[in-house]
Amino acid sequence: MDVELDLQNTQAAVEIVRRENLSCLRVPRIIRFEVALNEAAQRKLATEHTSIPVAFVEKMDLETRYYYVEELYEQYYRRFAAAPEWQESFRELFRQLTVFVCQSGFWDLKYDNLPLSQTGDQIALIDLDYGGQFDHCKPGDKKCSVKNIFLGGGNDNRTAVAPAILFDNLLETAANCLRVPEDAIVDPVEFSSIKATRQALLENHFSFTEWLKERARSPDDLLVAPANLILSRLEQDFLVRLNRSIRNRIREREELDPQPLRLLRTFRVEEICSLMRLFHPEDYCWNEGPVCPIFQPVLNKLVAADLLFSYQCDENAGLTIQG
């Protein structure tokens, strides 16, 4: 942690918020202290300095745990879509965030750095980083920083905080603020793809959340086939091993921060080789080629029987299930 840089970034943020009248944005205060070091501390830190700077950041009345913040944002996305009276205030909230990013170059735009107030009308600016840590955003590249409004804190828009329904408005705001054409910020074809992916992701979250609520699923439920579901011996073995993988994931998550139910009921099955050996016992494991066709019949049965909400195979031969 670079204390002096954090202080500079915070002061710059305060000045931008004041100058641009960004009343929806909050900047936590930082106080600098000098902490004296004794000889033991100097040896441990491998330094000859007799003191080091330490920053104390204001503890705001906002929750900053990543998954909690993500869930709070998504609650307001649903409200935004359903209630017109919320739309204007939410548009203004993200318009101000976009103006701030244009003015500052703040790029690490992900949930835990942008905690939302419980009333949904203010965003706090945490861990102000103005580029340089990753190759895709260099210091001073404000167009890249603005692009992260749609991508989040990296190249994966799963961490983006803005809803897709606002993307066009925010891109227009950014282009006007930076005085550049919209396609200078993001390629139109790429932008359409980013927007569609973001919208599909949010719709999946909403639909899956409702599916879990309707079925009263709990975090540690296993998949129990109903009596009228006819499974072959091979498919029964598949379900047993799938439950084993789910149980392993549940154990791993016991030590993590609290997560929303939809995340607790989303499992990436790492024991893919074990499952594949059921269908291809002569092979220890496949690391190449599509895996969905192998599992599709039994997975489709589980979806049709309402045991699973959905499943997805990726290019790395991984299987992700929701259920």
C-alpha atoms as one frame of an Amber mdcrd trajectory, in Angstrom:
protein
   0.000   0.000   0.000   1.482   3.329  -1.128   0.210   5.732   1.523   1.297
   8.918  -0.239  -0.292   7.797  -3.515  -3.521   6.852  -1.730  -3.643  10.289
  -0.133  -3.072  12.001  -3.491  -5.728   9.883  -5.213  -8.248  10.532  -2.455
  -7.674  14.277  -2.512  -7.983  14.291  -6.302 -11.269  12.369  -6.012 -12.654
  14.831  -3.449 -11.806  17.751  -5.746 -13.491  16.118  -8.762 -16.631  15.294
  -6.767 -16.869  18.901  -5.554 -16.061  20.501  -8.897 -18.505  18.367 -10.888
 -21.188  18.429  -8.176 -21.315  14.634  -7.992 -23.565  14.426  -4.949 -24.276
  10.701  -5.437 -20.606   9.786  -4.881 -18.871   9.493  -1.498 -15.115   9.493
  -0.928 -13.898   8.017   2.396 -11.380  10.162   4.245  -7.812   8.944   4.749
  -5.638  10.039   7.674  -1.862   9.561   7.572   0.140   8.500  10.639   3.803
   7.814  11.226   4.406   4.594  13.160   7.762   4.260  14.934   9.773   1.080
  14.341  11.945  -0.596  16.942  14.960  -2.676  15.964  12.980  -5.912  15.802
  10.441  -4.334  13.458  13.217  -2.879  11.298  14.794  -6.326  10.913  11.455
  -7.938  10.102  10.662  -5.311   7.479  14.255  -5.249   6.209  14.425  -1.472
   6.479  16.690   1.102   8.085  13.860   3.604   8.462  12.887   4.393  12.040
   9.229   4.901  11.101   6.780   4.054   8.344   3.665   5.872   7.101   0.329
   4.192   7.787  -3.050   5.224   6.426  -6.324   4.908   8.313  -9.359   4.885
   6.041 -12.715   6.144   7.273 -15.073   3.275   8.051 -18.263   4.196   6.250
 -21.736   2.867   6.952 -21.504   0.660   3.866 -20.905  -3.050   3.412 -17.863
  -3.740   1.199 -17.866  -7.536   0.960 -17.893  -8.350  -2.737 -20.838 -10.754
  -2.903 -23.009  -8.697  -0.575 -22.454  -5.584  -2.691 -23.119  -7.503  -5.913
 -26.417  -8.797  -4.536 -27.442  -5.299  -3.388 -26.769  -3.881  -6.844 -28.792
  -6.638  -8.447 -31.732  -5.994  -6.118 -31.786  -2.436  -7.435 -31.402  -3.604
 -11.046 -34.628  -5.587 -10.596 -36.321  -2.574  -9.024 -35.022  -0.356 -11.820
 -36.526  -2.643 -14.466 -39.873  -2.964 -12.681 -40.514   0.508 -11.271 -40.272
   3.641 -13.477 -39.981   5.898 -10.413 -36.561   4.365  -9.682 -35.180   4.766
 -13.171 -34.301   8.456 -13.115 -32.368   8.289  -9.819 -30.479   5.168 -10.913
 -29.582   6.750 -14.264 -28.251   9.796 -12.416 -26.237   7.604 -10.059 -24.396
   5.926 -12.927 -24.140   9.143 -14.941 -22.207  10.694 -12.054 -19.985   7.625
 -11.759 -19.229   7.848 -15.494 -18.347  11.550 -15.213 -16.035  10.776 -12.301
 -14.269   8.022 -14.253 -13.842  10.355 -17.232 -12.343  13.050 -15.029 -10.166
  10.839 -12.843  -9.169   7.744 -14.823 -10.330   5.485 -11.954 -10.350   2.054
 -13.571 -10.859  -0.696 -10.966 -14.640  -0.599 -11.287 -15.896  -3.689  -9.489
 -18.440  -4.277  -6.773 -16.248  -4.190  -3.662 -14.615  -0.935  -4.794 -18.000
   0.710  -5.433 -20.243  -0.222  -2.495 -23.829   0.922  -2.861 -25.830   2.526
  -0.073 -28.794   0.617   1.335 -31.094   3.259  -0.138 -29.568   2.762  -3.589
 -28.831   6.445  -4.159 -25.096   6.727  -3.342 -21.895   4.967  -4.338 -18.680
   5.082  -2.300 -15.326   5.177  -4.097 -12.958   2.668  -2.495  -9.365   1.717
  -3.386  -8.937   4.467  -5.950  -6.573   3.114  -8.582  -5.877   5.161 -11.691
  -4.302   2.497 -13.873  -0.946   0.858 -14.350  -1.403  -2.394 -12.461  -2.570
  -4.383 -15.480  -1.553  -4.105 -19.114  -5.017  -3.299 -20.446  -5.224   0.054
 -18.594  -2.233   2.376 -18.482  -2.057   5.458 -16.236  -3.829   8.380 -17.882
  -5.739   6.225 -20.403  -9.198   7.514 -19.515 -10.860   5.854 -22.506  -9.717
   2.499 -21.160 -10.952   3.413 -17.693 -14.366   4.343 -19.086 -14.518   1.031
 -20.956 -14.282  -0.688 -17.576 -17.716   0.708 -16.716 -18.910  -2.032 -19.048
 -16.199  -4.588 -18.286 -15.605  -4.169 -14.546 -12.132  -4.285 -13.001 -10.641
  -6.314 -15.830 -11.619  -8.015 -19.066 -14.553  -9.960 -17.602 -17.820  -8.050
 -17.423 -19.071 -10.349 -14.679 -17.564  -7.740 -12.348 -19.151  -4.704 -14.050
 -21.478  -2.739 -11.797 -23.665  -1.030 -14.413 -26.771  -2.767 -15.793 -26.813
  -3.365 -19.554 -29.987  -1.293 -19.946 -27.922   1.839 -19.162 -24.903   1.041
 -21.350 -25.967   3.211 -24.314 -26.658   6.236 -22.092 -23.372   5.848 -20.239
 -21.352   5.496 -23.428 -22.946   8.692 -24.747 -22.136  10.472 -21.465 -18.523
   9.270 -21.607 -18.065  10.337 -25.237 -19.409  13.821 -24.470 -17.242  14.093
 -21.357 -14.039  12.992 -23.125 -14.987  14.796 -26.358 -14.299  11.748 -28.492
 -16.522   9.593 -30.729 -18.178   6.639 -29.022 -16.272   4.164 -31.208 -13.003
   5.657 -29.923 -13.893   4.277 -26.485 -15.141   0.854 -27.539 -15.594  -0.846
 -30.895 -19.336  -0.953 -31.793 -19.318  -4.691 -32.517 -17.505  -5.414 -29.261
 -19.862  -3.085 -27.407 -22.922  -4.951 -28.693 -21.377  -8.232 -27.584 -20.464
  -6.860 -24.137 -23.991  -5.478 -23.671 -25.655  -8.744 -24.736 -23.404 -10.792
 -22.458 -24.080  -8.499 -19.504 -27.839  -8.571 -20.086 -27.867 -12.364 -20.411
 -25.835 -12.693 -17.209 -28.242 -10.512 -15.206 -31.295 -12.291 -16.620 -29.744
 -15.616 -15.614 -29.134 -14.325 -12.078 -32.712 -13.074 -11.752 -34.306 -16.219
 -13.204 -32.137 -18.585 -11.186 -32.822 -16.657  -7.969 -36.566 -16.997  -8.551
 -36.192 -20.686  -9.437 -34.397 -21.360  -6.142 -36.953 -19.397  -4.152 -39.881
 -21.276  -5.699 -38.268 -24.620  -4.880 -37.141 -23.610  -1.373 -33.596 -24.794
  -2.042 -31.048 -24.527   0.766 -27.282 -24.066   0.314 -26.375 -27.671   1.193
 -29.101 -29.557  -0.700 -27.947 -32.465  -2.838 -29.688 -33.600  -6.024 -32.281
 -36.267  -5.204 -33.980 -37.891  -8.188 -37.779 -38.186  -7.916 -39.266 -41.673
  -7.938 -40.755 -41.226 -11.404 -37.433 -40.268 -13.008 -36.061 -43.225 -14.940
 -32.255 -43.259 -14.984 -29.989 -45.917 -16.380 -27.338 -47.405 -14.128 -24.774
 -45.216 -15.833 -26.890 -42.109 -15.257 -27.428 -43.058 -11.612 -23.655 -43.307
 -11.179 -23.300 -39.936 -12.863 -25.751 -38.394 -10.358 -23.885 -39.973  -7.421
 -20.575 -38.512  -8.604 -22.184 -35.173  -9.368 -23.479 -35.026  -5.786 -20.014
 -35.922  -4.532 -18.610 -32.974  -6.452 -21.349 -30.701  -5.064 -20.578 -31.854
  -1.534 -16.890 -31.016  -2.053 -17.780 -27.523  -3.272 -20.054 -26.970  -0.259
 -17.227 -27.880   2.138 -14.856 -25.499   0.408 -17.332 -22.641   0.690 -17.831
 -23.004   4.411 -14.709 -20.902   4.935 -15.656 -18.156   2.451 -17.518 -14.907
   2.997 -21.307 -15.246   2.997 -22.638 -15.488  -0.547 -26.113 -15.203  -2.092
 -27.965 -18.471  -2.571 -27.630 -18.411  -6.360 -23.833 -18.480  -5.989 -23.952
 -21.180  -3.328 -26.058 -23.258  -5.718 -23.730 -22.725  -8.700 -21.111 -25.462
  -8.917 -18.137 -25.822 -11.203 -17.505 -29.553 -11.384 -13.756 -30.038 -11.196
 -14.074 -33.845 -11.105 -14.759 -33.795 -14.833 -12.336 -36.664 -15.508 -14.102
 -38.897 -12.999 -17.424 -38.233 -14.692 -16.040 -38.795 -18.161 -14.581 -42.163
 -17.225 -18.152 -43.350 -16.713 -18.797 -42.813 -20.394 -15.327 -43.619 -21.703
 -13.715 -46.101 -19.284 -10.898 -46.795 -21.724  -9.667 -43.208 -21.396  -8.284
 -41.780 -18.180  -9.338 -38.287 -19.178  -9.973 -36.120 -22.168  -8.387 -32.713
 -22.191  -9.410 -31.870 -25.729 -12.654 -31.762 -27.613 -16.202 -30.844 -26.567
 -17.540 -32.478 -23.430 -21.171 -31.294 -23.629 -22.299 -33.969 -26.111 -21.095
 -36.657 -23.704 -23.097 -35.377 -20.743 -25.967 -33.726 -22.555 -28.524 -36.575
 -22.415 -28.277 -37.103 -18.651 -27.983 -33.387 -17.891 -31.055 -32.679 -20.008
 -32.929 -35.303 -18.003 -31.943 -33.592 -14.753 -33.049 -30.193 -16.084 -36.365
 -31.644 -17.300 -36.890 -33.268 -13.878 -36.347 -29.854 -12.204 -33.225 -31.033
 -10.368 -31.056 -28.558 -12.289 -31.818 -25.047 -13.495 -29.103 -25.050 -16.160
 -25.658 -26.318 -17.075 -22.791 -25.066 -19.189 -19.624 -26.639 -20.556 -16.699
 -24.384 -21.344 -13.753 -24.612 -23.700 -11.510 -25.813 -20.870 -13.563 -29.006
 -20.524 -15.169 -27.679 -17.349 -18.787 -28.226 -16.346 -20.784 -25.609 -14.424
 -24.230 -26.443 -13.092 -26.956 -24.358 -11.444 -29.474 -26.191  -9.324
